[in-house]
Amino acid sequence: MLLELSVLPKGMAHQQSDSAVDLSKIIDASGLYHQTKNKGEVLEGTWEQLMAVAKKCHDEAMKTRAQPKLMTS
C-alpha cells in the first residue's frame, strides 16, 4: 500500500522548516521505503505501519507549532 503524506500548518503557506526535517527523521526511523516528492513523502507499507507513521508525524508537528491547526493528508 502507498501513502502520500504531508503535514502542513492550516491557513499558512507551506515553508521548509526544522520541523520538516524532524518529520523526515521519524519517517527514516520507521524503516519503510519512502521517496520525497513535491507535495510530501510517498511511503510504502501496510495500513497499520502507514497510519502509525502518519500519527507520529502529526503528533510531532503538533508539539512544535504555536497554533495547533494542522492539515495532515
CNS distance restraints for C-alpha pairs under 8 A (distance, minus, plus):
assign (resid   1 and name CA) (resid  44 and name CA) 5.65 0.50 0.50
assign (resid   1 and name CA) (resid  45 and name CA) 5.52 0.50 0.50
assign (resid   1 and name CA) (resid  46 and name CA) 5.87 0.50 0.50
assign (resid   1 and name CA) (resid  47 and name CA) 6.90 0.50 0.50
assign (resid   2 and name CA) (resid  42 and name CA) 6.69 0.50 0.50
assign (resid   2 and name CA) (resid  43 and name CA) 5.62 0.50 0.50
assign (resid   2 and name CA) (resid  44 and name CA) 4.60 0.50 0.50
assign (resid   2 and name CA) (resid  45 and name CA) 6.62 0.50 0.50
assign (resid   3 and name CA) (resid  41 and name CA) 7.95 0.50 0.50
assign (resid   3 and name CA) (resid  42 and name CA) 5.49 0.50 0.50
assign (resid   3 and name CA) (resid  43 and name CA) 5.22 0.50 0.50
assign (resid   3 and name CA) (resid  44 and name CA) 6.49 0.50 0.50
assign (resid   3 and name CA) (resid  50 and name CA) 6.90 0.50 0.50
assign (resid   4 and name CA) (resid  40 and name CA) 6.32 0.50 0.50
assign (resid   4 and name CA) (resid  41 and name CA) 5.49 0.50 0.50
assign (resid   4 and name CA) (resid  42 and name CA) 4.26 0.50 0.50
assign (resid   4 and name CA) (resid  43 and name CA) 6.39 0.50 0.50
assign (resid   4 and name CA) (resid  73 and name CA) 7.42 0.50 0.50
assign (resid   5 and name CA) (resid  40 and name CA) 5.37 0.50 0.50
assign (resid   5 and name CA) (resid  41 and name CA) 5.15 0.50 0.50
assign (resid   5 and name CA) (resid  42 and name CA) 6.20 0.50 0.50
assign (resid   5 and name CA) (resid  43 and name CA) 7.52 0.50 0.50
assign (resid   5 and name CA) (resid  54 and name CA) 7.02 0.50 0.50
assign (resid   5 and name CA) (resid  72 and name CA) 7.18 0.50 0.50
assign (resid   5 and name CA) (resid  73 and name CA) 5.62 0.50 0.50
assign (resid   6 and name CA) (resid  39 and name CA) 6.62 0.50 0.50
assign (resid   6 and name CA) (resid  40 and name CA) 4.60 0.50 0.50
assign (resid   6 and name CA) (resid  41 and name CA) 6.58 0.50 0.50
assign (resid   6 and name CA) (resid  71 and name CA) 7.92 0.50 0.50
assign (resid   6 and name CA) (resid  72 and name CA) 5.75 0.50 0.50
assign (resid   6 and name CA) (resid  73 and name CA) 5.46 0.50 0.50
assign (resid   7 and name CA) (resid  40 and name CA) 7.90 0.50 0.50
assign (resid   7 and name CA) (resid  57 and name CA) 7.44 0.50 0.50
assign (resid   7 and name CA) (resid  58 and name CA) 6.54 0.50 0.50
assign (resid   7 and name CA) (resid  61 and name CA) 7.47 0.50 0.50
assign (resid   7 and name CA) (resid  70 and name CA) 6.71 0.50 0.50
assign (resid   7 and name CA) (resid  71 and name CA) 5.75 0.50 0.50
assign (resid   7 and name CA) (resid  72 and name CA) 4.43 0.50 0.50
assign (resid   7 and name CA) (resid  73 and name CA) 6.60 0.50 0.50
assign (resid   8 and name CA) (resid  14 and name CA) 6.50 0.50 0.50
assign (resid   8 and name CA) (resid  70 and name CA) 5.58 0.50 0.50
assign (resid   8 and name CA) (resid  71 and name CA) 5.26 0.50 0.50
assign (resid   8 and name CA) (resid  72 and name CA) 6.48 0.50 0.50
assign (resid   9 and name CA) (resid  13 and name CA) 7.71 0.50 0.50
assign (resid   9 and name CA) (resid  14 and name CA) 7.37 0.50 0.50
assign (resid   9 and name CA) (resid  69 and name CA) 6.00 0.50 0.50
assign (resid   9 and name CA) (resid  70 and name CA) 4.48 0.50 0.50
assign (resid   9 and name CA) (resid  71 and name CA) 6.20 0.50 0.50
assign (resid  10 and name CA) (resid  69 and name CA) 5.36 0.50 0.50
assign (resid  10 and name CA) (resid  70 and name CA) 4.87 0.50 0.50
assign (resid  10 and name CA) (resid  71 and name CA) 5.62 0.50 0.50
assign (resid  16 and name CA) (resid  20 and name CA) 6.26 0.50 0.50
assign (resid  17 and name CA) (resid  21 and name CA) 6.89 0.50 0.50
assign (resid  18 and name CA) (resid  22 and name CA) 6.38 0.50 0.50
assign (resid  19 and name CA) (resid  23 and name CA) 6.23 0.50 0.50
assign (resid  19 and name CA) (resid  61 and name CA) 6.62 0.50 0.50
assign (resid  19 and name CA) (resid  64 and name CA) 7.06 0.50 0.50
assign (resid  20 and name CA) (resid  24 and name CA) 6.33 0.50 0.50
assign (resid  21 and name CA) (resid  25 and name CA) 6.44 0.50 0.50
assign (resid  22 and name CA) (resid  26 and name CA) 6.54 0.50 0.50
assign (resid  23 and name CA) (resid  27 and name CA) 6.26 0.50 0.50
assign (resid  23 and name CA) (resid  57 and name CA) 5.60 0.50 0.50
assign (resid  23 and name CA) (resid  60 and name CA) 7.43 0.50 0.50
assign (resid  23 and name CA) (resid  61 and name CA) 7.70 0.50 0.50
assign (resid  24 and name CA) (resid  28 and name CA) 6.00 0.50 0.50
assign (resid  25 and name CA) (resid  29 and name CA) 6.02 0.50 0.50
assign (resid  26 and name CA) (resid  30 and name CA) 6.34 0.50 0.50
assign (resid  26 and name CA) (resid  53 and name CA) 7.33 0.50 0.50
assign (resid  26 and name CA) (resid  56 and name CA) 7.34 0.50 0.50
assign (resid  26 and name CA) (resid  57 and name CA) 6.76 0.50 0.50
assign (resid  27 and name CA) (resid  31 and name CA) 7.36 0.50 0.50
assign (resid  27 and name CA) (resid  32 and name CA) 7.34 0.50 0.50
assign (resid  27 and name CA) (resid  34 and name CA) 7.84 0.50 0.50
assign (resid  27 and name CA) (resid  53 and name CA) 6.63 0.50 0.50
assign (resid  27 and name CA) (resid  57 and name CA) 7.89 0.50 0.50
assign (resid  28 and name CA) (resid  32 and name CA) 7.25 0.50 0.50
assign (resid  30 and name CA) (resid  53 and name CA) 6.93 0.50 0.50
assign (resid  32 and name CA) (resid  43 and name CA) 6.59 0.50 0.50
assign (resid  32 and name CA) (resid  44 and name CA) 6.19 0.50 0.50
assign (resid  32 and name CA) (resid  45 and name CA) 6.33 0.50 0.50
assign (resid  33 and name CA) (resid  43 and name CA) 5.83 0.50 0.50
assign (resid  33 and name CA) (resid  44 and name CA) 5.48 0.50 0.50
assign (resid  33 and name CA) (resid  45 and name CA) 7.50 0.50 0.50
assign (resid  34 and name CA) (resid  41 and name CA) 6.58 0.50 0.50
assign (resid  34 and name CA) (resid  42 and name CA) 5.38 0.50 0.50
assign (resid  34 and name CA) (resid  43 and name CA) 4.28 0.50 0.50
assign (resid  34 and name CA) (resid  44 and name CA) 6.31 0.50 0.50
assign (resid  35 and name CA) (resid  41 and name CA) 5.67 0.50 0.50
assign (resid  35 and name CA) (resid  42 and name CA) 5.27 0.50 0.50
assign (resid  35 and name CA) (resid  43 and name CA) 6.71 0.50 0.50
assign (resid  36 and name CA) (resid  40 and name CA) 6.11 0.50 0.50
assign (resid  36 and name CA) (resid  41 and name CA) 4.52 0.50 0.50
assign (resid  36 and name CA) (resid  42 and name CA) 6.37 0.50 0.50
assign (resid  37 and name CA) (resid  41 and name CA) 5.67 0.50 0.50
assign (resid  37 and name CA) (resid  42 and name CA) 6.93 0.50 0.50
assign (resid  43 and name CA) (resid  50 and name CA) 7.23 0.50 0.50
assign (resid  44 and name CA) (resid  50 and name CA) 7.37 0.50 0.50
assign (resid  45 and name CA) (resid  49 and name CA) 5.89 0.50 0.50
assign (resid  45 and name CA) (resid  50 and name CA) 5.94 0.50 0.50
assign (resid  46 and name CA) (resid  50 and name CA) 6.11 0.50 0.50
assign (resid  47 and name CA) (resid  51 and name CA) 6.08 0.50 0.50
assign (resid  48 and name CA) (resid  52 and name CA) 6.09 0.50 0.50
assign (resid  49 and name CA) (resid  53 and name CA) 6.34 0.50 0.50
assign (resid  50 and name CA) (resid  54 and name CA) 6.14 0.50 0.50
assign (resid  51 and name CA) (resid  55 and name CA) 6.02 0.50 0.50
assign (resid  52 and name CA) (resid  56 and name CA) 6.23 0.50 0.50
assign (resid  53 and name CA) (resid  57 and name CA) 6.16 0.50 0.50
assign (resid  54 and name CA) (resid  58 and name CA) 6.10 0.50 0.50
assign (resid  54 and name CA) (resid  72 and name CA) 7.89 0.50 0.50
assign (resid  55 and name CA) (resid  59 and name CA) 5.96 0.50 0.50
assign (resid  56 and name CA) (resid  60 and name CA) 6.05 0.50 0.50
assign (resid  57 and name CA) (resid  61 and name CA) 6.15 0.50 0.50
assign (resid  58 and name CA) (resid  62 and name CA) 6.19 0.50 0.50
assign (resid  58 and name CA) (resid  70 and name CA) 7.87 0.50 0.50
assign (resid  58 and name CA) (resid  72 and name CA) 6.62 0.50 0.50
assign (resid  59 and name CA) (resid  63 and name CA) 6.47 0.50 0.50
assign (resid  60 and name CA) (resid  64 and name CA) 6.68 0.50 0.50
assign (resid  61 and name CA) (resid  65 and name CA) 6.33 0.50 0.50
assign (resid  61 and name CA) (resid  70 and name CA) 7.98 0.50 0.50
assign (resid  62 and name CA) (resid  68 and name CA) 5.71 0.50 0.50
assign (resid  62 and name CA) (resid  69 and name CA) 7.85 0.50 0.50
assign (resid  62 and name CA) (resid  70 and name CA) 7.38 0.50 0.50
